[in-house]
Amino acid sequence: MKVFEYTAVVWKETEGYVSKCSELGVASYGASFNQAVSNLREAVELYLENAKELDLIEDVEESLTSKEKFTAHLEATLL
């Protein structure tokens, strides 16, 4: 068994919470913060199971095993 670490970004929207794993581009949602995180965990696990079955796990392994991960909050101005 291999353990992978990933980043979860969660934000509030009108109808609930959106969660996203930036390393894999996997997203989910939930009515609460905890539900959104739980649903994302399930989606990531399914994604990894599928990648393993298709022999693609090596393609995502580096992004999930790197110990150097950074997040930043940026702004964009639309004119």
N, C-alpha and C positions, 0 to 999 in steps of 0.2 A: 504494500500500500504506500502510495506517495501522497504527501500533503502539500498542497499549493496554497500560497497566500495571494489574495487579490484585494483590490481597493473597491469599496462600495461608496458611491456618491448618491445621496438621497436628497430630493427636494420636494417641497410641498406644492401641490397644484390645487385648483379649485375642488376637484372631486376626490382627492386622496394624495398619495405619495408615489413618486416615481423613483426607482432605484436603478443604478447602472454600474456595471463593472467595466471600467475604461480599458483594462488590459485586453478584454475579449470582445468588447462591443455588445455585450449581452445586457438586456434591460428587462425590468419587470415593474410591477406596481402593487399597491395595496391600499386598503382603506385607512390603515394606520402606519406609522413609521416602522414598527416592529413587523407588521405583516409584509410591508414592502421589502424589508431586509430578508425575511424568511423566504419570500417568493424568489428573491434574487439568488439566494443560496441554492435553492432547488434548481433554478434555471442554469446556474453555473455548473452544478454537478451534472445535469443532463447534457450540457454542452461538452463537458470534459469526457463523459462516458462515450458520447458519439465520436469525439475526436480520437479517442483511444481505439474504438472499433474500426475507424477509417485509417488508422496508422498516421494520424496527423498531430498527435500529442506533442511531438518534438517541435512542431511549428509554433506552439504557444508556450512551451515549457519555460523558455528564458524569461518571458515577461512575468511569469507567475512565480519564479524562484529568485528573482533579483531582490536584494535587500535594500537597494537604493530606490525609493519611490518618493515622489514629490507631488504635491497638489498646490494649485494656486487659484486664487479668485481674481479674475481679470474683468475688465470692462471693455465694451465695444460701443462706439457711438455711431448711430445710423442717421445720416443726414437726409 
